[in-house]
Amino acid sequence: MGVLVLQKTVQWVDWNGNGLEYCFCQSGPDGIELEGVVVGTRHGHYGGSYLVVTDAALATREVKVSYVGGAEMHVTSDGKGSWFDCIAKRDLPSLAGCLDVDIGITPATNMLPIKRLKLAEGEAREISAAYVPLPSQIEDDFLPRSAPQRYTCLMPDHRYRYEGLFRNFSAELEIDDIGLVIDYPDTFRRA
């Protein structure tokens, strides 16, 4: 008998219908892999792609993001909160303790802490995520930065509150049967 691997493809549009994302998710006992392409219009026009790989405990282990005609990023983690920049060949101590990634151009990465934390109804947990900025937010180096966040389970396996504490933002996220966002008010919705 082979290992059961769930595969799902989804599309999101930005809230105004101007941007589009195509995401492939593969989930199994060895972890989750998310791969997608995005044409976006939030905070400027851009095209980009991403790849995220977790381990069996759902801690992020590898992240690749590239923007068309611009920046590229490739970082890895040991799954325990130590990160490494594969392009510059250096450690990233500013991300110490981050187990999850939050890529600003996609709602796909919200799946990772929701699945990893396994929150009970009414339970909340603060985390630090490795936040990957939108192209217009890139400063000197195109690298993730540690970003405090909070997830609260409103209805198990269906509805969660995400709070971006680093930017004073909150949204109630509706998720599907495997944990991918269906509706992210004022930001993304399924196509």
C-alpha positions in Angstrom: 0.0 0.0 0.0 1.4 3.4 -1.0 1.5 6.6 1.1 -1.8 8.6 0.9 -1.1 12.0 -0.5 -3.8 14.5 -1.0 -3.5 16.9 -3.9 -5.7 20.0 -4.5 -5.6 22.9 -6.9 -7.3 26.2 -6.1 -7.6 29.7 -7.5 -8.1 32.9 -5.7 -8.8 36.4 -7.0 -8.1 39.5 -5.1 -11.1 41.2 -3.5 -11.6 43.6 -6.4 -11.2 40.9 -9.0 -8.0 42.3 -10.5 -5.4 39.8 -9.4 -5.3 36.0 -9.8 -3.5 33.2 -8.1 -3.2 29.5 -9.0 -2.0 27.2 -6.2 -1.2 23.5 -6.1 -1.3 21.9 -2.6 0.1 18.5 -1.8 -0.4 17.1 1.7 0.6 13.8 3.2 2.4 12.2 6.2 5.7 13.8 5.2 4.2 17.4 5.3 2.7 19.9 3.0 4.0 21.5 -0.2 2.4 24.7 -1.6 3.3 25.9 -5.1 1.7 28.9 -6.8 1.8 31.7 -9.3 0.3 35.1 -8.6 -0.5 38.2 -10.7 -1.4 40.8 -8.2 -2.4 44.4 -7.9 -2.3 45.0 -4.1 0.2 47.8 -3.4 1.3 47.9 -7.0 1.3 45.5 -10.0 3.4 42.4 -9.8 3.8 38.8 -10.9 5.4 36.2 -8.7 5.8 32.6 -7.8 6.4 30.7 -4.6 7.2 27.2 -3.3 6.8 26.3 0.4 7.7 22.9 1.9 7.1 21.7 5.5 8.2 18.7 7.4 5.9 16.1 9.0 5.3 18.3 12.0 4.2 21.1 9.6 7.1 23.4 10.4 8.3 25.3 7.4 11.6 23.9 6.0 12.0 25.6 2.6 10.7 28.8 1.0 11.3 30.1 -2.5 9.8 33.3 -3.8 10.5 35.3 -7.0 9.0 38.3 -8.5 9.0 38.7 -12.3 11.8 41.1 -13.3 12.9 41.5 -9.7 13.9 40.0 -6.5 14.4 36.3 -5.7 14.6 34.6 -2.3 15.4 31.1 -1.2 15.6 30.3 2.6 15.6 27.1 4.5 14.9 26.2 8.1 15.8 23.4 10.4 12.2 23.1 11.5 13.1 24.3 15.0 13.4 28.0 14.3 16.8 28.5 12.8 16.9 29.9 9.2 19.4 30.1 6.4 19.6 32.4 3.3 20.6 30.0 0.5 21.4 32.9 -1.9 23.8 34.9 0.4 24.9 31.7 2.2 24.3 33.1 5.7 22.3 32.4 8.8 19.2 34.6 9.6 19.2 35.1 13.4 16.4 37.7 13.0 14.0 34.8 12.3 15.0 32.7 15.3 12.0 30.8 16.7 9.8 31.2 13.5 8.2 27.9 12.5 5.8 29.2 9.9 6.1 31.4 6.8 3.6 34.1 5.8 4.0 35.1 2.2 2.2 38.4 1.7 1.0 37.7 -1.9 -1.0 34.6 -1.0 -3.5 33.3 1.5 -2.2 29.8 1.0 0.4 30.1 3.8 -2.3 30.8 6.4 -3.0 27.0 6.1 0.3 26.1 7.7 -0.1 27.5 11.3 -3.8 26.6 11.3 -2.9 23.0 10.6 0.2 23.0 12.8 -1.4 24.6 15.9 -4.5 22.3 16.0 -6.4 24.9 18.1 -9.6 23.9 20.0 -12.7 26.1 19.7 -12.0 29.4 21.4 -8.3 28.8 21.8 -5.8 31.4 20.6 -2.1 31.2 20.1 0.5 33.9 19.3 3.3 32.9 16.9 6.2 34.6 15.1 6.1 33.9 11.4 8.7 34.6 8.8 6.9 37.3 6.8 7.8 37.6 3.1 6.9 41.1 1.9 5.1 42.3 -1.1 7.3 43.7 -3.9 6.5 47.3 -2.8 7.5 46.5 0.8 11.0 45.2 0.0 13.7 47.2 1.7 17.4 46.6 1.3 17.5 42.8 1.1 14.6 40.6 -0.1 14.4 38.4 3.0 11.6 37.5 5.4 11.3 39.3 8.7 9.9 38.1 12.0 6.2 39.1 12.4 4.1 38.5 15.5 0.7 37.0 14.7 -2.2 35.4 16.5 -4.6 32.7 15.4 -7.9 32.0 17.1 -10.1 29.0 16.4 -13.7 30.2 16.0 -15.1 26.9 14.6 -12.7 24.0 14.3 -11.8 23.1 10.7 -14.0 25.9 9.4 -13.3 29.4 10.7 -10.3 31.1 12.3 -9.4 34.7 13.2 -6.0 35.8 11.9 -4.4 38.8 13.5 -1.3 40.4 12.0 -0.1 42.0 15.2 2.9 43.5 13.3 0.5 45.6 11.2 -2.6 45.9 13.4 -4.7 43.8 11.0 -7.4 41.2 11.7 -9.6 39.0 9.5 -11.9 36.0 9.9 -10.8 33.3 7.5 -13.1 30.6 6.2 -11.2 27.4 5.3 -12.0 24.3 3.3 -11.7 20.6 4.2 -7.9 20.5 3.9 -7.3 23.9 5.6 -6.9 26.2 2.6 -8.5 29.6 2.8 -11.8 30.0 1.0 -12.6 33.6 2.0 -10.2 36.3 3.3 -12.4 39.4 3.6 -11.3 42.5 1.8 -8.2 40.7 0.5 -8.7 37.3 -1.3 -11.6 35.0 -2.3 -11.8 31.7 -4.2 -12.3 32.1 -8.0 
